[in-house]
């Protein structure tokens, strides 16, 4: 009878771990996988936002680096992980007109 009581005392701990996994760990792993796929799929002409908040158009992709055009004749070289979001086509044009 004592071993059954020990199992019942571990049941809440197992339940808490399961909830923690489903609500925190799994979504974070899914987001990291999506981010990795997005970075691997970058190509010339994509409009992106960086973790620093800069918006730009990808001019060149090479190895672990991306060259962004953030203004006319202004290019910035960034590491690929600095790219946070892939913007829909035409976003930069619509922002410049405002």
Secondary structure, DSSP 8 states (H G I E B T S, - for coil): -HHHHHHHHHHHHHHHHHHHIIIIIHHHHHHHHHHHHHHHT--TT-EEEETTS-EEEEEEEETTEEEEEEETTEEEEEEGGGEEEEE-TTHHHHHHH-
